[in-house]
Amino acid sequence: MIIIITSRQANSCYFYSLMSFKFPKEEKLKSEKQIKAIFEKGSSITAYPLKLVYLGSSNASTKIQVAVTVPKKNFRSAVHRNRIKRLLRESYRLHKHLIFNKIEGSYACMFLYLGKEIPSFSEIEGSMIKILEKFLKRVNDEEVDT
């Protein structure tokens, strides 16, 4: 549900949603064991320049835990890697509502940036939306099969 509030003085619209757009600490994947397990046993989805590697998790406190990474091989400068990671986290934060309340169970996810050049936010955002929709479809298909 979206609520639209207009202001006559500022000639602008404000959109408020009932879902929180926060990215709290509980949703961040920090466990080294879980990250290793994701890469060893996880499934992957690609929507260039992003790749999502995910694995079902036994963590009942949150539905999804997310981490982002950018390879040092492609971006030697830490400044560039950190910029891309910020873009990835922001894009996920703004679009997590696409999957957050539509899946059963909990998952640990890792977003990887595969590109060779520094992207714009719009490129990252488009890929993030595609990859989240593919993830939702695949997870729902797996639930139907079992």
SULSUL-V419378 format. One record per helix or strand of 3 or more residues. SS is the DSSP state (h for helix, s for strand). FROM is the first residue (numbers start at 1). TO is the last residue. If there is no record, write none. Layout:
ss: (SS & SS)
from: (FROM & FROM)
to: (TO & TO)
//
This chain:
ss: (s & s & h & h & s & s & s & h & s & h)
from: (2 & 12 & 25 & 32 & 43 & 50 & 64 & 78 & 106 & 121)
to: (7 & 17 & 27 & 41 & 47 & 57 & 70 & 98 & 113 & 145)
//
